[in-house]
Amino acid sequence: MMSTAGIGGFIIIGLMALVTLLTRYGGVLIMSFIPINRRVESFINAMSGSVLIAILVPIAAEGDLGARLALVATAVVMLVVKKPMVAISAGIFVAAAIRWLV
């Protein structure tokens, strides 16, 4: 096991960055061999929605009041304003405010 004290923390961060780069470049490399047709494009679009749902459902099911209200605030602001950064900011603000108040 590597210690996070001293240089160990920098080595761990460097390794995590390397793994991140390899997965990103690996995905691009693999997709360079796959022709993008209508079927593949539909799969990619469906996959991104599936990842989003896989992240949000556990938060909604097991999250605290701040997490649940943050999801609601983000969804409402996104539907009204249609700007992701504004919606995400609203969700973060609501989560912080609820956790500070409760």
Backbone bond lengths (Angstrom), bond angles and torsions (degrees), N, CA, C in turn:
res aa  C-N    CA-C-N  psi(-1)  N-CA   C-N-CA  omega(-1)  CA-C   N-CA-C  phi
1 M - - - 1.452 - - 1.531 108.22 -
2 M 1.308 116.25 138.43 1.457 121.40 -178.11 1.524 110.44 -93.82
3 S 1.303 115.31 137.66 1.458 120.76 178.34 1.525 110.03 -77.85
4 T 1.313 115.65 143.55 1.466 119.56 177.25 1.520 111.82 -89.53
5 A 1.316 117.03 0.17 1.465 120.83 178.04 1.528 109.18 -83.96
6 G 1.303 116.13 147.28 1.463 120.80 177.48 1.511 112.66 67.27
7 I 1.317 116.06 -132.10 1.470 122.00 -175.49 1.529 112.09 -74.98
8 G 1.341 117.54 -18.85 1.462 121.12 -178.35 1.521 113.10 -57.93
9 G 1.334 117.52 -38.51 1.468 121.06 178.96 1.520 111.89 -63.16
10 F 1.332 115.86 -39.85 1.468 119.60 179.07 1.527 111.49 -68.87
11 I 1.327 116.14 -36.20 1.470 119.55 177.60 1.525 110.03 -65.18
12 I 1.323 117.53 -42.71 1.469 121.27 179.38 1.527 110.44 -63.34
13 I 1.323 117.50 -44.18 1.469 120.91 178.58 1.524 109.97 -62.34
14 G 1.320 116.86 -43.05 1.465 120.28 178.18 1.514 112.44 -62.01
15 L 1.339 117.05 -41.69 1.462 120.39 177.91 1.527 111.63 -64.79
16 M 1.330 116.76 -40.88 1.471 119.92 178.31 1.527 110.58 -64.09
17 A 1.330 117.08 -40.04 1.463 120.43 177.48 1.522 110.48 -63.84
18 L 1.329 117.66 -41.45 1.459 121.60 179.00 1.528 111.42 -62.91
19 V 1.331 117.13 -44.42 1.464 120.86 178.41 1.529 110.31 -62.58
20 T 1.329 117.19 -41.13 1.462 120.83 178.37 1.525 110.85 -61.73
21 L 1.322 116.75 -46.51 1.465 120.44 179.14 1.523 111.52 -62.51
22 L 1.331 117.07 -42.76 1.463 120.27 -179.97 1.523 112.11 -62.85
23 T 1.341 117.20 -40.46 1.468 118.49 179.24 1.524 111.19 -68.89
24 R 1.323 117.26 -38.31 1.472 119.60 179.07 1.517 111.27 -67.43
25 Y 1.338 116.54 -49.24 1.471 119.68 179.71 1.518 111.35 -68.05
26 G 1.328 116.54 -33.69 1.462 120.02 177.45 1.515 111.90 -63.14
27 G 1.321 116.65 -41.14 1.466 119.90 177.22 1.514 112.34 -63.46
28 V 1.326 116.28 -41.74 1.474 120.23 177.81 1.522 109.65 -64.89
29 L 1.332 117.78 -41.83 1.459 121.40 179.93 1.522 110.96 -62.44
30 I 1.319 116.78 -46.82 1.465 120.27 179.83 1.526 110.60 -62.84
31 M 1.332 117.10 -44.23 1.469 119.92 -178.82 1.531 112.46 -68.52
32 S 1.336 117.71 -18.81 1.466 119.06 177.57 1.524 111.36 -69.43
33 F 1.337 118.24 -19.15 1.464 122.06 178.61 1.527 112.68 -94.75
34 I 1.319 117.46 -6.21 1.467 121.23 -177.15 1.520 109.14 -106.54
35 P 1.341 116.90 121.38 1.467 118.16 177.57 1.532 110.46 -69.35
36 I 1.326 116.15 132.84 1.465 120.82 -178.54 1.526 108.52 -85.93
37 N 1.309 115.60 102.42 1.461 120.47 174.24 1.526 108.35 -109.92
38 R 1.295 116.62 -174.20 1.463 120.87 -177.21 1.526 111.92 -61.76
39 R 1.317 116.29 -38.63 1.464 120.90 -178.16 1.537 110.99 -67.19
40 V 1.319 116.96 -45.25 1.467 121.05 179.72 1.528 109.94 -65.30
41 E 1.314 117.22 -41.63 1.457 121.27 178.96 1.526 110.87 -61.78
42 S 1.333 116.97 -41.43 1.468 120.73 176.93 1.521 111.24 -62.61
43 F 1.338 116.85 -40.02 1.461 121.13 178.35 1.530 110.92 -63.02
44 I 1.328 116.66 -44.94 1.469 120.59 -179.21 1.525 110.19 -63.34
45 N 1.325 117.69 -43.02 1.465 120.66 179.08 1.522 111.60 -64.31
46 A 1.329 117.16 -40.83 1.468 120.73 179.18 1.525 110.80 -68.82
47 M 1.318 117.15 -35.89 1.456 121.02 -178.73 1.528 111.05 -65.10
48 S 1.319 118.05 -40.21 1.459 119.77 -179.56 1.529 110.87 -64.46
49 G 1.318 117.17 -39.10 1.464 120.37 175.82 1.517 111.94 -66.09
50 S 1.318 116.71 -36.70 1.463 120.85 179.20 1.524 111.49 -65.46
51 V 1.323 116.42 -39.76 1.468 120.35 178.39 1.529 109.56 -64.45
52 L 1.326 116.46 -43.25 1.465 120.16 178.86 1.524 111.02 -60.59
53 I 1.324 117.66 -45.07 1.464 121.85 178.85 1.530 110.33 -63.80
54 A 1.340 117.39 -40.07 1.463 120.77 179.79 1.525 111.79 -63.49
55 I 1.317 117.48 -27.88 1.461 121.00 177.77 1.525 110.94 -81.85
56 L 1.330 117.25 -41.76 1.465 120.97 -172.47 1.529 114.78 -78.76
57 V 1.319 117.99 -35.73 1.466 120.29 -176.06 1.532 112.50 -61.46
58 P 1.332 119.87 -47.00 1.472 117.87 177.08 1.531 113.31 -60.99
59 I 1.337 116.38 -34.98 1.467 119.17 177.68 1.523 109.76 -64.55
60 A 1.323 116.58 -43.86 1.463 120.37 -179.78 1.522 111.27 -67.59
61 A 1.330 117.15 -36.62 1.470 120.53 -176.67 1.523 112.99 -78.91
62 E 1.328 117.48 -39.29 1.458 120.10 -171.95 1.517 113.96 -118.43
63 G 1.320 117.43 -2.50 1.457 120.38 -177.61 1.517 112.61 -74.01
64 D 1.311 115.26 163.86 1.457 120.14 177.52 1.532 109.69 -79.11
65 L 1.313 115.77 -177.93 1.470 120.98 -178.46 1.531 110.96 -59.35
66 G 1.329 117.42 -39.74 1.458 120.77 179.42 1.511 112.33 -61.98
67 A 1.324 117.21 -41.73 1.465 121.29 179.63 1.525 111.33 -66.04
68 R 1.325 116.00 -43.63 1.474 119.25 -178.84 1.526 111.82 -66.85
69 L 1.327 117.00 -42.73 1.466 119.12 178.54 1.530 111.39 -69.34
70 A 1.333 117.03 -30.45 1.465 120.36 175.58 1.525 110.54 -64.65
71 L 1.342 117.24 -40.90 1.467 120.48 177.09 1.525 110.80 -62.30
72 V 1.322 116.22 -44.21 1.469 120.33 179.73 1.530 110.29 -63.86
73 A 1.322 116.66 -45.93 1.471 120.23 -179.63 1.520 111.09 -61.85
74 T 1.333 116.74 -43.08 1.458 120.29 179.20 1.524 110.92 -61.57
75 A 1.325 116.88 -44.93 1.462 120.46 -179.44 1.524 111.74 -63.94
76 V 1.323 116.92 -44.74 1.470 120.68 -178.53 1.532 110.75 -64.43
77 V 1.332 116.45 -46.82 1.470 119.66 -179.06 1.527 110.01 -64.50
78 M 1.333 117.70 -38.28 1.462 120.22 178.90 1.523 111.08 -64.53
79 L 1.325 117.10 -40.43 1.467 119.79 178.89 1.527 112.24 -67.19
80 V 1.331 116.81 -34.72 1.460 120.69 -177.42 1.523 111.86 -82.49
81 V 1.329 116.63 -50.65 1.461 121.06 -172.23 1.530 112.55 -91.46
82 K 1.332 116.67 -29.88 1.461 123.28 -179.24 1.533 113.07 62.00
83 K 1.333 115.99 35.37 1.461 121.52 176.48 1.527 107.82 -129.23
84 P 1.336 117.46 113.43 1.464 120.35 -174.06 1.527 114.64 -58.48
85 M 1.317 118.31 -43.03 1.466 119.47 -177.34 1.523 111.89 -65.47
86 V 1.314 117.04 -36.58 1.469 120.66 177.01 1.529 109.54 -66.27
87 A 1.329 116.57 -42.62 1.465 120.91 -179.67 1.530 111.16 -65.35
88 I 1.325 116.54 -43.73 1.464 120.15 179.20 1.527 110.20 -64.25
89 S 1.317 116.64 -41.67 1.463 120.60 178.29 1.525 111.08 -61.84
90 A 1.317 116.57 -40.50 1.468 120.26 178.07 1.528 110.45 -63.29
91 G 1.336 116.97 -42.16 1.456 120.66 178.50 1.520 112.47 -62.59
92 I 1.326 116.26 -43.44 1.469 120.35 178.36 1.524 110.18 -63.50
93 F 1.324 116.58 -43.74 1.465 120.53 179.50 1.525 111.06 -61.22
94 V 1.335 117.23 -45.12 1.472 120.76 -179.19 1.527 110.45 -63.56
95 A 1.333 116.49 -44.33 1.482 119.06 179.48 1.529 110.60 -61.04
96 A 1.318 116.60 -45.00 1.467 120.14 -179.92 1.530 111.48 -64.24
97 A 1.331 115.88 -42.96 1.473 119.64 -178.22 1.532 110.90 -64.95
98 I 1.321 116.80 -44.65 1.472 120.63 -178.72 1.528 109.75 -64.33
99 R 1.315 116.85 -44.37 1.473 119.69 -179.24 1.517 112.00 -68.36
100 W 1.316 117.28 -28.75 1.459 120.46 177.38 1.523 110.46 -73.98
101 L 1.344 115.47 -38.81 1.466 120.40 -177.71 1.530 112.59 -76.71
102 V 1.308 117.39 -33.71 1.489 120.48 -174.03 1.484 111.89 -98.09
